[in-house]
Amino acid sequence: MSEFAIPHTKPIRFVKSIICTDEEKASVVVGFDNIPTLGMLIEAATQSSSGIVNDDTNGRIGFVVSLKNIKLITKPKDTTFQVDIKVDYKMQDLKYLSFSILKDTTLIAEGKFVIALQ
């Protein structure tokens, strides 16, 4: 069984493995077949949110309903990254999350999004 309860398959399944996780945050390895676009990085971040441990939401499908303050800081030059993601706020079936995408210690992208759980 996968560490990630998401329906995505290759070539749009970007999450690879969990580095660490708890109920409020996770660090996840993501990978791409080619140098990713900003849209692919955002999708990888949203997929990474399924790595956060939470018995109430694991296995439920989530839909991105809002993106905010998305910034590409450094143009990616590789295909494997770390996503650090955290829950900023939860309200019933909505999760407000923020993310940072890193290559080693270099910040590649960051932003916030909201997921509505089915």
DANOR-V100539 format. One record per pair of residues at least 24 apart in sequence whose C-alpha atoms are under 10 Angstrom apart, sorted by the first residue. I is the first residue (numbers start at 0). J is the second residue. D is the distance in whole Angstrom. If there is no record, write none. Layout:
I:J:D, I:J:D
//
This chain:
2:49:8, 2:50:7, 2:51:10, 3:46:8, 3:47:8, 3:48:9, 3:49:6, 3:50:6, 3:51:9, 3:57:9, 3:58:9, 4:46:9, 4:48:10, 4:49:6, 4:50:8, 4:56:10, 4:57:7, 4:58:5, 4:59:8, 4:60:8, 4:61:10, 5:46:7, 5:47:10, 5:48:10, 5:49:7, 5:50:10, 5:57:9, 5:58:7, 5:59:8, 5:60:7, 5:61:9, 6:46:10, 6:58:10, 6:60:8, 7:46:9, 11:39:8, 11:42:8, 11:43:9, 11:46:10, 12:42:9, 12:43:8, 12:46:8, 13:39:8, 13:40:9, 13:42:8, 13:43:5, 13:44:9, 13:45:10, 13:46:7, 13:47:9, 13:79:9, 14:42:10, 14:43:6, 14:44:9, 14:45:10, 14:46:6, 14:47:6, 14:48:10, 14:49:9, 14:50:9, 14:79:10, 14:80:10, 14:81:10, 14:82:9, 15:43:10, 15:47:9, 15:79:9, 15:80:10, 15:81:10, 16:47:9, 16:50:9, 16:81:10, 17:47:9, 17:50:7, 17:51:9, 17:81:9, 17:82:10, 18:50:10, 18:81:9, 18:82:10, 18:83:10, 19:50:9, 19:51:9, 19:52:10, 19:83:9, 20:50:7, 20:51:6, 20:52:6, 20:83:10, 20:84:9, 20:85:10, 21:50:9, 21:51:6, 21:52:5, 21:53:8, 21:85:10, 22:50:9, 22:51:6, 22:52:5, 22:53:6, 22:54:9, 22:85:9, 22:86:8, 23:48:10, 23:51:7, 23:52:8, 23:53:8, 23:84:9, 23:85:6, 23:86:5, 23:87:8, 23:88:9, 23:96:9, 24:48:8, 24:50:8, 24:51:6, 24:52:8, 24:83:7, 24:84:6, 24:85:4, 24:86:6, 24:87:9, 24:96:9, 24:97:10, 24:98:10, 25:49:9, 25:50:6, 25:51:5, 25:52:8, 25:82:8, 25:83:6, 25:84:5, 25:85:6, 25:86:9, 25:98:10, 26:50:8, 26:51:9, 26:81:7, 26:82:6, 26:83:4, 26:84:6, 26:85:9, 26:98:10, 26:99:10, 26:100:10, 27:51:10, 27:80:8, 27:81:6, 27:82:5, 27:83:7, 27:84:8, 27:100:10, 28:79:7, 28:80:6, 28:81:5, 28:82:6, 28:83:9, 28:100:10, 28:101:10, 29:78:8, 29:79:6, 29:80:5, 29:81:6, 29:82:7, 29:100:9, 30:77:9, 30:78:6, 30:79:4, 30:80:6, 30:81:9, 31:77:9, 31:78:5, 31:79:7, 31:80:9, 32:77:10, 32:78:7, 32:79:9, 33:76:10, 33:77:8, 33:78:6, 33:79:10, 34:74:9, 34:75:7, 34:76:6, 34:77:6, 34:78:5, 34:79:9, 35:74:9, 35:75:7, 35:76:9, 35:77:8, 35:78:7, 35:79:9, 36:71:10, 36:74:9, 36:75:8, 37:69:9, 37:70:9, 37:71:7, 37:74:9, 37:75:9, 37:107:10, 37:108:8, 40:71:9, 40:75:10, 40:80:9, 40:82:9, 40:99:10, 40:100:8, 40:107:9, 40:108:8, 40:109:9, 41:66:9, 41:69:8, 41:70:10, 41:71:10, 41:98:9, 41:99:10, 41:100:9, 41:108:9, 41:109:9, 41:110:8, 41:111:9, 41:112:9, 43:80:10, 43:81:10, 43:82:8, 43:100:9, 44:81:9, 44:82:6, 44:83:8, 44:84:7, 44:96:10, 44:97:9, 44:98:7, 44:99:8, 44:100:8, 44:108:10, 44:109:9, 44:110:9, 44:111:9, 44:112:9, 45:82:10, 45:84:9, 45:96:9, 45:97:10, 45:98:9, 45:111:10, 45:112:8, 45:113:9, 45:114:8, 46:82:10, 47:81:10, 47:82:7, 47:83:8, 47:84:7, 47:85:10, 47:98:9, 48:82:9, 48:83:9, 48:84:7, 48:85:8, 48:86:9, 48:94:10, 48:96:8, 48:97:9, 48:98:9, 48:114:9, 49:84:10, 50:84:9, 51:84:8, 51:85:8, 51:86:9, 55:92:10, 56:92:9, 56:94:10, 56:116:8, 56:117:9, 57:116:10, 58:116:10, 58:117:10, 59:115:10, 59:116:6, 59:117:6, 60:114:9, 60:115:8, 60:116:6, 60:117:5, 61:92:9, 61:93:9, 61:94:9, 61:113:10, 61:114:6, 61:115:5, 61:116:4, 61:117:6, 62:93:10, 62:113:8, 62:114:5, 62:115:5, 62:116:6, 62:117:8, 63:93:10, 63:94:10, 63:112:7, 63:113:6, 63:114:5, 63:115:6, 63:116:9, 64:93:9, 64:112:8, 64:113:6, 64:114:6, 64:115:7, 65:95:9, 65:111:8, 65:112:5, 65:113:5, 65:114:7, 65:115:9, 66:95:10, 66:96:10, 66:97:10, 66:110:8, 66:111:6, 66:112:4, 66:113:7, 66:114:9, 67:97:9, 67:109:10, 67:110:6, 67:111:5, 67:112:6, 67:113:9, 68:97:10, 68:109:8, 68:110:5, 68:111:6, 68:112:9, 69:97:10, 69:98:9, 69:99:10, 69:108:7, 69:109:6, 69:110:4, 69:111:7, 69:112:9, 70:99:10, 70:107:9, 70:108:5, 70:109:5, 70:110:6, 70:111:10, 71:100:9, 71:106:9, 71:107:6, 71:108:4, 71:109:7, 71:110:9, 72:100:10, 72:105:9, 72:106:6, 72:107:5, 72:108:5, 72:109:8, 73:101:10, 73:102:10, 73:105:8, 73:106:7, 73:107:5, 73:108:7, 74:106:10, 74:107:7, 74:108:9, 75:101:10, 75:102:8, 75:105:10, 75:106:10, 75:107:7, 75:108:9, 76:102:9, 76:107:10, 77:102:8, 78:102:9, 79:103:10, 80:105:10, 80:106:10, 80:107:9, 81:106:10, 81:107:10, 82:107:10, 82:108:9, 82:109:9, 83:109:9, 84:109:10, 84:110:10, 84:111:9, 85:111:10, 86:111:10, 86:112:10, 86:113:10, 87:111:9, 87:112:10, 87:113:10, 88:113:9, 89:113:10, 89:114:10, 90:115:10, 91:115:9, 91:116:9, 92:116:5, 92:117:7, 93:117:10
//
